Amino acid sequence: MKIRFVRHKTLEHMVEGESEAGIVFDDRHIKNSKKRGLAAYAMHEADGKGGIIHYWFERRIPLVKRLEVLAHEIGHLTGLALLNDVLEEKRADDYGRAAIRAFKEATRK
């Protein structure tokens, strides 16, 4: 699967393009993203052969957290999406945890 990453310089820039993607950032989501210093979402390409991950991180976000978030979004693009939203998020979280584990192992001294 081909995955394309789109890095946004600001949260506002990312939110501007959301309507084209069918993604809804309500005021609560925007406020929470600003507080956390990050936002990301994944969407499948129209042809079903790939995906796009849009993301924004403030500079203060550590590399390992960035890796976790991007791996989580990759999780949404792999395999068949689960119809239960809670289970789908847990499945994507597994990808994030695996990325953290791999990062810690790769950077272990």
Biopython code that builds the backbone (N, CA, C, O; Angstrom):
import numpy as np
from Bio.PDB.StructureBuilder import StructureBuilder

atoms = [
    (1, "MET", "N", (0.835, -1.178, 0.000)),
    (1, "MET", "CA", (0.000, 0.000, 0.000)),
    (1, "MET", "C", (0.880, 1.241, 0.000)),
    (1, "MET", "O", (1.842, 1.341, 0.762)),
    (2, "LYS", "N", (0.542, 2.156, -0.843)),
    (2, "LYS", "CA", (1.266, 3.424, -0.909)),
    (2, "LYS", "C", (0.585, 4.415, 0.040)),
    (2, "LYS", "O", (-0.627, 4.623, -0.020)),
    (3, "ILE", "N", (1.389, 5.017, 0.913)),
    (3, "ILE", "CA", (0.863, 6.007, 1.846)),
    (3, "ILE", "C", (1.593, 7.321, 1.604)),
    (3, "ILE", "O", (2.822, 7.372, 1.569)),
    (4, "ARG", "N", (0.829, 8.355, 1.443)),
    (4, "ARG", "CA", (1.376, 9.696, 1.249)),
    (4, "ARG", "C", (1.145, 10.491, 2.536)),
    (4, "ARG", "O", (0.061, 10.448, 3.118)),
    (5, "PHE", "N", (2.169, 11.208, 2.966)),
    (5, "PHE", "CA", (2.087, 12.026, 4.178)),
    (5, "PHE", "C", (2.023, 13.496, 3.790)),
    (5, "PHE", "O", (2.789, 13.961, 2.946)),
    (6, "VAL", "N", (1.106, 14.220, 4.414)),
    (6, "VAL", "CA", (0.966, 15.652, 4.183)),
    (6, "VAL", "C", (1.160, 16.345, 5.523)),
    (6, "VAL", "O", (0.327, 16.241, 6.424)),
    (7, "ARG", "N", (2.286, 17.058, 5.636)),
    (7, "ARG", "CA", (2.588, 17.784, 6.877)),
    (7, "ARG", "C", (2.061, 19.203, 6.747)),
    (7, "ARG", "O", (2.378, 19.910, 5.791)),
    (8, "HIS", "N", (1.258, 19.608, 7.709)),
    (8, "HIS", "CA", (0.713, 20.960, 7.728)),
    (8, "HIS", "C", (1.526, 21.802, 8.698)),
    (8, "HIS", "O", (1.893, 21.341, 9.779)),
    (9, "LYS", "N", (1.801, 23.029, 8.309)),
    (9, "LYS", "CA", (2.621, 23.909, 9.153)),
    (9, "LYS", "C", (1.847, 24.434, 10.351)),
    (9, "LYS", "O", (2.436, 24.748, 11.385)),
    (10, "THR", "N", (0.540, 24.531, 10.215)),
    (10, "THR", "CA", (-0.298, 24.998, 11.328)),
    (10, "THR", "C", (-1.553, 24.139, 11.406)),
    (10, "THR", "O", (-1.960, 23.514, 10.427)),
    (11, "LEU", "N", (-2.147, 24.123, 12.574)),
    (11, "LEU", "CA", (-3.416, 23.427, 12.745)),
    (11, "LEU", "C", (-4.489, 24.089, 11.889)),
    (11, "LEU", "O", (-5.325, 23.409, 11.294)),
    (12, "GLU", "N", (-4.462, 25.398, 11.832)),
    (12, "GLU", "CA", (-5.457, 26.124, 11.041)),
    (12, "GLU", "C", (-5.402, 25.715, 9.569)),
    (12, "GLU", "O", (-6.438, 25.541, 8.927)),
    (13, "HIS", "N", (-4.199, 25.565, 9.045)),
    (13, "HIS", "CA", (-4.042, 25.135, 7.656)),
    (13, "HIS", "C", (-4.618, 23.742, 7.450)),
    (13, "HIS", "O", (-5.261, 23.473, 6.436)),
    (14, "MET", "N", (-4.388, 22.868, 8.406)),
    (14, "MET", "CA", (-4.907, 21.505, 8.315)),
    (14, "MET", "C", (-6.435, 21.513, 8.360)),
    (14, "MET", "O", (-7.084, 20.795, 7.599)),
    (15, "VAL", "N", (-7.000, 22.311, 9.236)),
    (15, "VAL", "CA", (-8.452, 22.375, 9.389)),
    (15, "VAL", "C", (-9.117, 22.966, 8.146)),
    (15, "VAL", "O", (-10.233, 22.581, 7.797)),
    (16, "GLU", "N", (-8.435, 23.899, 7.477)),
    (16, "GLU", "CA", (-8.982, 24.495, 6.253)),
    (16, "GLU", "C", (-9.266, 23.443, 5.193)),
    (16, "GLU", "O", (-10.255, 23.542, 4.467)),
    (17, "GLY", "N", (-8.412, 22.444, 5.100)),
    (17, "GLY", "CA", (-8.574, 21.412, 4.081)),
    (17, "GLY", "C", (-9.468, 20.265, 4.496)),
    (17, "GLY", "O", (-9.699, 19.341, 3.716)),
    (18, "GLU", "N", (-9.968, 20.315, 5.705)),
    (18, "GLU", "CA", (-10.747, 19.193, 6.227)),
    (18, "GLU", "C", (-12.032, 18.942, 5.467)),
    (18, "GLU", "O", (-12.410, 17.787, 5.270)),
    (19, "SER", "N", (-12.718, 19.993, 5.035)),
    (19, "SER", "CA", (-14.009, 19.790, 4.385)),
    (19, "SER", "C", (-13.859, 19.012, 3.084)),
    (19, "SER", "O", (-14.739, 18.235, 2.714)),
    (20, "GLU", "N", (-12.732, 19.224, 2.385)),
    (20, "GLU", "CA", (-12.472, 18.480, 1.150)),
    (20, "GLU", "C", (-12.330, 16.992, 1.442)),
    (20, "GLU", "O", (-12.691, 16.149, 0.621)),
    (21, "ALA", "N", (-11.795, 16.679, 2.630)),
    (21, "ALA", "CA", (-11.557, 15.287, 2.999)),
    (21, "ALA", "C", (-12.765, 14.651, 3.679)),
    (21, "ALA", "O", (-12.789, 13.442, 3.908)),
    (22, "GLY", "N", (-13.755, 15.458, 3.997)),
    (22, "GLY", "CA", (-14.912, 14.918, 4.708)),
    (22, "GLY", "C", (-14.648, 14.730, 6.191)),
    (22, "GLY", "O", (-15.385, 14.015, 6.870)),
    (23, "ILE", "N", (-13.605, 15.365, 6.694)),
    (23, "ILE", "CA", (-13.239, 15.274, 8.107)),
    (23, "ILE", "C", (-13.842, 16.482, 8.820)),
    (23, "ILE", "O", (-13.815, 17.596, 8.298)),
    (24, "VAL", "N", (-14.379, 16.255, 10.002)),
    (24, "VAL", "CA", (-14.991, 17.347, 10.750)),
    (24, "VAL", "C", (-14.207, 17.599, 12.024)),
    (24, "VAL", "O", (-14.092, 16.727, 12.885)),
    (25, "PHE", "N", (-13.674, 18.801, 12.130)),
    (25, "PHE", "CA", (-13.014, 19.253, 13.352)),
    (25, "PHE", "C", (-13.968, 20.231, 14.025)),
    (25, "PHE", "O", (-14.066, 21.388, 13.615)),
    (26, "ASP", "N", (-14.668, 19.772, 15.050)),
    (26, "ASP", "CA", (-15.529, 20.711, 15.766)),
    (26, "ASP", "C", (-14.680, 21.538, 16.730)),
    (26, "ASP", "O", (-13.487, 21.280, 16.894)),
    (27, "ASP", "N", (-15.300, 22.527, 17.365)),
    (27, "ASP", "CA", (-14.556, 23.423, 18.255)),
    (27, "ASP", "C", (-13.852, 22.669, 19.377)),
    (27, "ASP", "O", (-12.733, 23.019, 19.753)),
    (28, "ARG", "N", (-14.493, 21.647, 19.909)),
    (28, "ARG", "CA", (-13.896, 20.851, 20.985)),
    (28, "ARG", "C", (-12.643, 20.130, 20.497)),
    (28, "ARG", "O", (-11.631, 20.079, 21.196)),
    (29, "HIS", "N", (-12.725, 19.579, 19.299)),
    (29, "HIS", "CA", (-11.579, 18.855, 18.723)),
    (29, "HIS", "C", (-10.420, 19.820, 18.464)),
    (29, "HIS", "O", (-9.266, 19.491, 18.741)),
    (30, "ILE", "N", (-10.718, 20.987, 17.943)),
    (30, "ILE", "CA", (-9.670, 21.979, 17.669)),
    (30, "ILE", "C", (-9.010, 22.426, 18.972)),
    (30, "ILE", "O", (-7.784, 22.514, 19.054)),
    (31, "LYS", "N", (-9.822, 22.708, 19.984)),
    (31, "LYS", "CA", (-9.287, 23.134, 21.275)),
    (31, "LYS", "C", (-8.398, 22.043, 21.876)),
    (31, "LYS", "O", (-7.318, 22.334, 22.390)),
    (32, "ASN", "N", (-8.848, 20.801, 21.810)),
    (32, "ASN", "CA", (-8.068, 19.681, 22.333)),
    (32, "ASN", "C", (-6.763, 19.491, 21.556)),
    (32, "ASN", "O", (-5.721, 19.217, 22.149)),
    (33, "SER", "N", (-6.821, 19.636, 20.235)),
    (33, "SER", "CA", (-5.619, 19.498, 19.402)),
    (33, "SER", "C", (-4.598, 20.578, 19.737)),
    (33, "SER", "O", (-3.401, 20.299, 19.814)),
    (34, "LYS", "N", (-5.063, 21.807, 19.936)),
    (34, "LYS", "CA", (-4.154, 22.895, 20.299)),
    (34, "LYS", "C", (-3.499, 22.619, 21.649)),
    (34, "LYS", "O", (-2.302, 22.847, 21.825)),
    (35, "LYS", "N", (-4.285, 22.131, 22.594)),
    (35, "LYS", "CA", (-3.755, 21.826, 23.926)),
    (35, "LYS", "C", (-2.700, 20.716, 23.849)),
    (35, "LYS", "O", (-1.656, 20.797, 24.496)),
    (36, "ARG", "N", (-2.983, 19.685, 23.056)),
    (36, "ARG", "CA", (-2.056, 18.554, 22.907)),
    (36, "ARG", "C", (-0.861, 18.891, 22.019)),
    (36, "ARG", "O", (0.199, 18.277, 22.135)),
    (37, "GLY", "N", (-1.039, 19.872, 21.133)),
    (37, "GLY", "CA", (0.034, 20.256, 20.223)),
    (37, "GLY", "C", (0.168, 19.343, 19.022)),
    (37, "GLY", "O", (1.227, 19.287, 18.397)),
    (38, "LEU", "N", (-0.902, 18.623, 18.693)),
    (38, "LEU", "CA", (-0.842, 17.712, 17.555)),
    (38, "LEU", "C", (-2.237, 17.393, 17.043)),
    (38, "LEU", "O", (-3.230, 17.500, 17.763)),
    (39, "ALA", "N", (-2.278, 17.000, 15.786)),
    (39, "ALA", "CA", (-3.507, 16.526, 15.162)),
    (39, "ALA", "C", (-3.115, 15.674, 13.961)),
    (39, "ALA", "O", (-2.100, 15.925, 13.312)),
    (40, "ALA", "N", (-3.928, 14.672, 13.677)),
    (40, "ALA", "CA", (-3.664, 13.812, 12.521)),
    (40, "ALA", "C", (-4.946, 13.089, 12.122)),
    (40, "ALA", "O", (-5.807, 12.811, 12.957)),
    (41, "TYR", "N", (-5.053, 12.798, 10.850)),
    (41, "TYR", "CA", (-6.133, 11.932, 10.383)),
    (41, "TYR", "C", (-5.668, 11.223, 9.118)),
    (41, "TYR", "O", (-4.797, 11.705, 8.394)),
    (42, "ALA", "N", (-6.270, 10.073, 8.875)),
    (42, "ALA", "CA", (-5.946, 9.266, 7.704)),
    (42, "ALA", "C", (-7.186, 9.106, 6.844)),
    (42, "ALA", "O", (-8.308, 9.059, 7.349)),
    (43, "MET", "N", (-6.973, 9.025, 5.558)),
    (43, "MET", "CA", (-8.073, 8.761, 4.636)),
    (43, "MET", "C", (-7.569, 7.894, 3.490)),
    (43, "MET", "O", (-6.412, 7.993, 3.082)),
    (44, "HIS", "N", (-8.441, 7.054, 2.985)),
    (44, "HIS", "CA", (-8.089, 6.195, 1.859)),
    (44, "HIS", "C", (-8.153, 6.995, 0.569)),
    (44, "HIS", "O", (-8.979, 7.897, 0.422)),
    (45, "GLU", "N", (-7.266, 6.653, -0.371)),
    (45, "GLU", "CA", (-7.311, 7.261, -1.701)),
    (45, "GLU", "C", (-8.601, 6.793, -2.390)),
    (45, "GLU", "O", (-9.135, 5.733, -2.067)),
    (46, "ALA", "N", (-9.081, 7.579, -3.323)),
    (46, "ALA", "CA", (-10.324, 7.264, -4.022)),
    (46, "ALA", "C", (-10.241, 5.920, -4.746)),
    (46, "ALA", "O", (-11.243, 5.214, -4.866)),
    (47, "ASP", "N", (-9.050, 5.568, -5.227)),
    (47, "ASP", "CA", (-8.908, 4.302, -5.958)),
    (47, "ASP", "C", (-8.771, 3.094, -5.031)),
    (47, "ASP", "O", (-8.726, 1.954, -5.492)),
    (48, "GLY", "N", (-8.706, 3.347, -3.725)),
    (48, "GLY", "CA", (-8.609, 2.255, -2.755)),
    (48, "GLY", "C", (-7.251, 1.596, -2.690)),
    (48, "GLY", "O", (-7.087, 0.602, -1.982)),
    (49, "LYS", "N", (-6.268, 2.119, -3.410)),
    (49, "LYS", "CA", (-4.947, 1.489, -3.458)),
    (49, "LYS", "C", (-3.918, 2.155, -2.566)),
    (49, "LYS", "O", (-2.756, 1.749, -2.553)),
    (50, "GLY", "N", (-4.314, 3.142, -1.844)),
    (50, "GLY", "CA", (-3.365, 3.839, -0.992)),
    (50, "GLY", "C", (-4.088, 4.708, 0.008)),
    (50, "GLY", "O", (-5.310, 4.650, 0.146)),
    (51, "GLY", "N", (-3.306, 5.516, 0.704)),
    (51, "GLY", "CA", (-3.905, 6.390, 1.690)),
    (51, "GLY", "C", (-3.106, 7.663, 1.861)),
    (51, "GLY", "O", (-1.970, 7.781, 1.401)),
    (52, "ILE", "N", (-3.727, 8.608, 2.532)),
    (52, "ILE", "CA", (-3.095, 9.886, 2.825)),
    (52, "ILE", "C", (-3.224, 10.139, 4.316)),
    (52, "ILE", "O", (-4.296, 9.965, 4.897)),
    (53, "ILE", "N", (-2.132, 10.549, 4.927)),
    (53, "ILE", "CA", (-2.151, 10.928, 6.335)),
    (53, "ILE", "C", (-1.817, 12.411, 6.412)),
    (53, "ILE", "O", (-0.747, 12.846, 5.985)),
    (54, "HIS", "N", (-2.740, 13.169, 6.957)),
    (54, "HIS", "CA", (-2.537, 14.597, 7.203)),
    (54, "HIS", "C", (-2.148, 14.741, 8.670)),
    (54, "HIS", "O", (-2.742, 14.103, 9.539)),
    (55, "TYR", "N", (-1.155, 15.575, 8.942)),
    (55, "TYR", "CA", (-0.740, 15.740, 10.338)),
    (55, "TYR", "C", (-0.144, 17.109, 10.596)),
    (55, "TYR", "O", (0.324, 17.795, 9.688)),
    (56, "TRP", "N", (-0.177, 17.485, 11.874)),
    (56, "TRP", "CA", (0.432, 18.719, 12.358)),
    (56, "TRP", "C", (0.956, 18.452, 13.755)),
    (56, "TRP", "O", (0.252, 17.890, 14.594)),
    (57, "PHE", "N", (2.204, 18.860, 14.006)),
    (57, "PHE", "CA", (2.809, 18.753, 15.329)),
    (57, "PHE", "C", (3.448, 20.084, 15.691)),
    (57, "PHE", "O", (4.095, 20.718, 14.858)),
    (58, "GLU", "N", (3.263, 20.503, 16.934)),
    (58, "GLU", "CA", (4.046, 21.630, 17.426)),
    (58, "GLU", "C", (5.473, 21.136, 17.628)),
    (58, "GLU", "O", (5.702, 19.939, 17.802)),
    (59, "ARG", "N", (6.418, 22.047, 17.606)),
    (59, "ARG", "CA", (7.834, 21.688, 17.755)),
    (59, "ARG", "C", (8.120, 20.957, 19.063)),
    (59, "ARG", "O", (9.046, 20.150, 19.132)),
    (60, "ARG", "N", (7.333, 21.234, 20.097)),
    (60, "ARG", "CA", (7.577, 20.654, 21.420)),
    (60, "ARG", "C", (7.241, 19.159, 21.503)),
    (60, "ARG", "O", (7.578, 18.509, 22.492)),
    (61, "ILE", "N", (6.594, 18.618, 20.494)),
    (61, "ILE", "CA", (6.175, 17.217, 20.548)),
    (61, "ILE", "C", (7.391, 16.326, 20.281)),
    (61, "ILE", "O", (8.042, 16.455, 19.244)),
    (62, "PRO", "N", (7.700, 15.410, 21.229)),
    (62, "PRO", "CA", (8.879, 14.541, 21.073)),
    (62, "PRO", "C", (8.753, 13.596, 19.874)),
    (62, "PRO", "O", (7.653, 13.231, 19.458)),
    (63, "LEU", "N", (9.885, 13.222, 19.346)),
    (63, "LEU", "CA", (9.935, 12.323, 18.195)),
    (63, "LEU", "C", (9.155, 11.036, 18.430)),
    (63, "LEU", "O", (8.434, 10.585, 17.539)),
    (64, "VAL", "N", (9.282, 10.441, 19.604)),
    (64, "VAL", "CA", (8.604, 9.173, 19.868)),
    (64, "VAL", "C", (7.084, 9.343, 19.830)),
    (64, "VAL", "O", (6.378, 8.434, 19.391)),
    (65, "LYS", "N", (6.575, 10.474, 20.276)),
    (65, "LYS", "CA", (5.133, 10.734, 20.220)),
    (65, "LYS", "C", (4.686, 10.926, 18.776)),
    (65, "LYS", "O", (3.615, 10.460, 18.387)),
    (66, "ARG", "N", (5.506, 11.613, 17.982)),
    (66, "ARG", "CA", (5.185, 11.800, 16.568)),
    (66, "ARG", "C", (5.097, 10.451, 15.869)),
    (66, "ARG", "O", (4.183, 10.200, 15.083)),
    (67, "LEU", "N", (6.057, 9.593, 16.168)),
    (67, "LEU", "CA", (6.077, 8.254, 15.585)),
    (67, "LEU", "C", (4.826, 7.466, 15.981)),
    (67, "LEU", "O", (4.213, 6.795, 15.151)),
    (68, "GLU", "N", (4.461, 7.557, 17.250)),
    (68, "GLU", "CA", (3.259, 6.853, 17.728)),
    (68, "GLU", "C", (2.008, 7.318, 16.983)),
    (68, "GLU", "O", (1.198, 6.498, 16.549)),
    (69, "VAL", "N", (1.855, 8.620, 16.838)),
    (69, "VAL", "CA", (0.674, 9.177, 16.184)),
    (69, "VAL", "C", (0.619, 8.761, 14.715)),
    (69, "VAL", "O", (-0.434, 8.346, 14.231)),
    (70, "LEU", "N", (1.731, 8.866, 14.009)),
    (70, "LEU", "CA", (1.742, 8.491, 12.596)),
    (70, "LEU", "C", (1.509, 6.995, 12.412)),
    (70, "LEU", "O", (0.820, 6.588, 11.476)),
    (71, "ALA", "N", (2.070, 6.178, 13.288)),
    (71, "ALA", "CA", (1.842, 4.730, 13.215)),
    (71, "ALA", "C", (0.372, 4.410, 13.480)),
    (71, "ALA", "O", (-0.200, 3.526, 12.841)),
    (72, "HIS", "N", (-0.232, 5.123, 14.415)),
    (72, "HIS", "CA", (-1.665, 4.952, 14.698)),
    (72, "HIS", "C", (-2.473, 5.215, 13.423)),
    (72, "HIS", "O", (-3.378, 4.450, 13.088)),
    (73, "GLU", "N", (-2.146, 6.292, 12.719)),
    (73, "GLU", "CA", (-2.870, 6.613, 11.489)),
    (73, "GLU", "C", (-2.620, 5.575, 10.401)),
    (73, "GLU", "O", (-3.528, 5.255, 9.634)),
    (74, "ILE", "N", (-1.407, 5.050, 10.324)),
    (74, "ILE", "CA", (-1.127, 3.955, 9.383)),
    (74, "ILE", "C", (-2.024, 2.770, 9.705)),
    (74, "ILE", "O", (-2.522, 2.095, 8.805)),
    (75, "GLY", "N", (-2.226, 2.522, 10.998)),
    (75, "GLY", "CA", (-3.112, 1.434, 11.418)),
    (75, "GLY", "C", (-4.509, 1.557, 10.838)),
    (75, "GLY", "O", (-5.136, 0.553, 10.499)),
    (76, "HIS", "N", (-5.000, 2.786, 10.722)),
    (76, "HIS", "CA", (-6.331, 2.985, 10.140)),
    (76, "HIS", "C", (-6.363, 2.640, 8.656)),
    (76, "HIS", "O", (-7.421, 2.303, 8.123)),
    (77, "LEU", "N", (-5.217, 2.720, 7.985)),
    (77, "LEU", "CA", (-5.177, 2.480, 6.540)),
    (77, "LEU", "C", (-4.897, 1.031, 6.179)),
    (77, "LEU", "O", (-5.056, 0.644, 5.022)),
    (78, "THR", "N", (-4.488, 0.232, 7.136)),
    (78, "THR", "CA", (-4.132, -1.155, 6.839)),
    (78, "THR", "C", (-5.298, -2.093, 7.154)),
    (78, "THR", "O", (-6.060, -1.866, 8.094)),
    (79, "GLY", "N", (-5.416, -3.127, 6.367)),
    (79, "GLY", "CA", (-6.480, -4.094, 6.594)),
    (79, "GLY", "C", (-7.849, -3.475, 6.382)),
    (79, "GLY", "O", (-7.981, -2.381, 5.833)),
    (80, "LEU", "N", (-8.845, -4.186, 6.824)),
    (80, "LEU", "CA", (-10.214, -3.705, 6.706)),
    (80, "LEU", "C", (-10.586, -2.937, 7.963)),
    (80, "LEU", "O", (-10.340, -3.397, 9.078)),
    (81, "ALA", "N", (-11.172, -1.781, 7.782)),
    (81, "ALA", "CA", (-11.604, -0.980, 8.929)),
    (81, "ALA", "C", (-12.718, -1.711, 9.663)),
    (81, "ALA", "O", (-13.588, -2.323, 9.044)),
    (82, "LEU", "N", (-12.680, -1.641, 10.969)),
    (82, "LEU", "CA", (-13.713, -2.259, 11.784)),
    (82, "LEU", "C", (-14.925, -1.339, 11.856)),
    (82, "LEU", "O", (-14.777, -0.119, 11.922)),
    (83, "LEU", "N", (-16.104, -1.911, 11.843)),
    (83, "LEU", "CA", (-17.320, -1.107, 11.880)),
    (83, "LEU", "C", (-17.542, -0.468, 13.243)),
    (83, "LEU", "O", (-18.169, 0.586, 13.343)),
    (84, "ASN", "N", (-17.034, -1.097, 14.285)),
    (84, "ASN", "CA", (-17.150, -0.551, 15.633)),
    (84, "ASN", "C", (-16.022, 0.461, 15.831)),
    (84, "ASN", "O", (-14.845, 0.102, 15.793)),
    (85, "ASP", "N", (-16.388, 1.726, 16.042)),
    (85, "ASP", "CA", (-15.383, 2.797, 16.149)),
    (85, "ASP", "C", (-14.415, 2.588, 17.305)),
    (85, "ASP", "O", (-13.225, 2.879, 17.177)),
    (86, "VAL", "N", (-14.911, 2.091, 18.424)),
    (86, "VAL", "CA", (-14.050, 1.863, 19.595)),
    (86, "VAL", "C", (-13.011, 0.787, 19.279)),
    (86, "VAL", "O", (-11.833, 0.944, 19.597)),
    (87, "LEU", "N", (-13.448, -0.292, 18.659)),
    (87, "LEU", "CA", (-12.517, -1.368, 18.300)),
    (87, "LEU", "C", (-11.537, -0.912, 17.220)),
    (87, "LEU", "O", (-10.373, -1.313, 17.229)),
    (88, "GLU", "N", (-11.997, -0.087, 16.303)),
    (88, "GLU", "CA", (-11.108, 0.438, 15.258)),
    (88, "GLU", "C", (-10.009, 1.300, 15.879)),
    (88, "GLU", "O", (-8.848, 1.204, 15.482)),
    (89, "GLU", "N", (-10.368, 2.138, 16.845)),
    (89, "GLU", "CA", (-9.357, 2.959, 17.525)),
    (89, "GLU", "C", (-8.377, 2.095, 18.304)),
    (89, "GLU", "O", (-7.178, 2.377, 18.316)),
    (90, "LYS", "N", (-8.864, 1.058, 18.948)),
    (90, "LYS", "CA", (-7.974, 0.150, 19.687)),
    (90, "LYS", "C", (-7.020, -0.557, 18.730)),
    (90, "LYS", "O", (-5.847, -0.755, 19.047)),
    (91, "ARG", "N", (-7.526, -0.934, 17.560)),
    (91, "ARG", "CA", (-6.680, -1.590, 16.553)),
    (91, "ARG", "C", (-5.580, -0.636, 16.094)),
    (91, "ARG", "O", (-4.421, -1.034, 15.977)),
    (92, "ALA", "N", (-5.940, 0.619, 15.835)),
    (92, "ALA", "CA", (-4.942, 1.614, 15.417)),
    (92, "ALA", "C", (-3.965, 1.904, 16.557)),
    (92, "ALA", "O", (-2.777, 2.120, 16.321)),
    (93, "ASP", "N", (-4.468, 1.909, 17.791)),
    (93, "ASP", "CA", (-3.583, 2.114, 18.952)),
    (93, "ASP", "C", (-2.510, 1.036, 19.028)),
    (93, "ASP", "O", (-1.383, 1.309, 19.441)),
    (94, "ASP", "N", (-2.852, -0.185, 18.632)),
    (94, "ASP", "CA", (-1.860, -1.275, 18.630)),
    (94, "ASP", "C", (-0.677, -0.930, 17.729)),
    (94, "ASP", "O", (0.466, -1.245, 18.060)),
    (95, "TYR", "N", (-0.941, -0.291, 16.606)),
    (95, "TYR", "CA", (0.134, 0.130, 15.703)),
    (95, "TYR", "C", (1.006, 1.181, 16.383)),
    (95, "TYR", "O", (2.232, 1.141, 16.281)),
    (96, "GLY", "N", (0.373, 2.110, 17.067)),
    (96, "GLY", "CA", (1.127, 3.137, 17.783)),
    (96, "GLY", "C", (2.018, 2.544, 18.856)),
    (96, "GLY", "O", (3.182, 2.922, 18.984)),
    (97, "ARG", "N", (1.469, 1.611, 19.631)),
    (97, "ARG", "CA", (2.264, 0.957, 20.682)),
    (97, "ARG", "C", (3.416, 0.146, 20.093)),
    (97, "ARG", "O", (4.514, 0.125, 20.650)),
    (98, "ALA", "N", (3.168, -0.511, 18.982)),
    (98, "ALA", "CA", (4.227, -1.279, 18.330)),
    (98, "ALA", "C", (5.349, -0.357, 17.858)),
    (98, "ALA", "O", (6.525, -0.710, 17.943)),
    (99, "ALA", "N", (4.985, 0.819, 17.362)),
    (99, "ALA", "CA", (5.993, 1.775, 16.904)),
    (99, "ALA", "C", (6.837, 2.273, 18.067)),
    (99, "ALA", "O", (8.053, 2.410, 17.940)),
    (100, "ILE", "N", (6.196, 2.543, 19.202)),
    (100, "ILE", "CA", (6.945, 2.977, 20.391)),
    (100, "ILE", "C", (7.908, 1.886, 20.827)),
    (100, "ILE", "O", (9.069, 2.161, 21.129)),
    (101, "ARG", "N", (7.437, 0.665, 20.859)),
    (101, "ARG", "CA", (8.286, -0.468, 21.272)),
    (101, "ARG", "C", (9.479, -0.612, 20.336)),
    (101, "ARG", "O", (10.607, -0.811, 20.787)),
    (102, "ALA", "N", (9.233, -0.513, 19.045)),
    (102, "ALA", "CA", (10.315, -0.633, 18.066)),
    (102, "ALA", "C", (11.303, 0.533, 18.201)),
    (102, "ALA", "O", (12.514, 0.331, 18.101)),
    (103, "PHE", "N", (10.799, 1.737, 18.426)),
    (103, "PHE", "CA", (11.657, 2.908, 18.586)),
    (103, "PHE", "C", (12.550, 2.747, 19.810)),
    (103, "PHE", "O", (13.753, 3.003, 19.750)),
    (104, "LYS", "N", (11.961, 2.326, 20.902)),
    (104, "LYS", "CA", (12.748, 2.151, 22.140)),
    (104, "LYS", "C", (13.808, 1.089, 21.952)),
    (104, "LYS", "O", (14.930, 1.236, 22.437)),
    (105, "GLU", "N", (13.467, 0.022, 21.254)),
    (105, "GLU", "CA", (14.441, -1.041, 21.017)),
    (105, "GLU", "C", (15.563, -0.543, 20.098)),
    (105, "GLU", "O", (16.740, -0.818, 20.331)),
    (106, "ALA", "N", (15.179, 0.188, 19.058)),
    (106, "ALA", "CA", (16.175, 0.668, 18.094)),
    (106, "ALA", "C", (17.114, 1.716, 18.677)),
    (106, "ALA", "O", (18.242, 1.870, 18.210)),
    (107, "THR", "N", (16.656, 2.430, 19.688)),
    (107, "THR", "CA", (17.482, 3.498, 20.278)),
    (107, "THR", "C", (18.085, 3.084, 21.620)),
    (107, "THR", "O", (18.713, 3.895, 22.299)),
    (108, "ARG", "N", (17.894, 1.835, 21.993)),
    (108, "ARG", "CA", (18.458, 1.336, 23.256)),
    (108, "ARG", "C", (19.960, 1.248, 23.148)),
    (108, "ARG", "O", (20.503, 0.847, 22.118)),
    (109, "LYS", "N", (20.628, 1.629, 24.224)),
    (109, "LYS", "CA", (22.101, 1.591, 24.223)),
    (109, "LYS", "C", (22.604, 0.327, 24.856)),
    (109, "LYS", "O", (23.815, 0.120, 24.945)),
]
sb = StructureBuilder()
sb.init_structure("model")
sb.init_model(0)
sb.init_chain("A")
sb.init_seg("    ")
for serial, (resi, resn, name, xyz) in enumerate(atoms, 1):
    if name == "N":
        sb.init_residue(resn, " ", resi, " ")
    sb.init_atom(name, np.array(xyz, "f"), 0.0, 1.0, " ", f" {name:<3s}", serial, name[0])
structure = sb.get_structure()
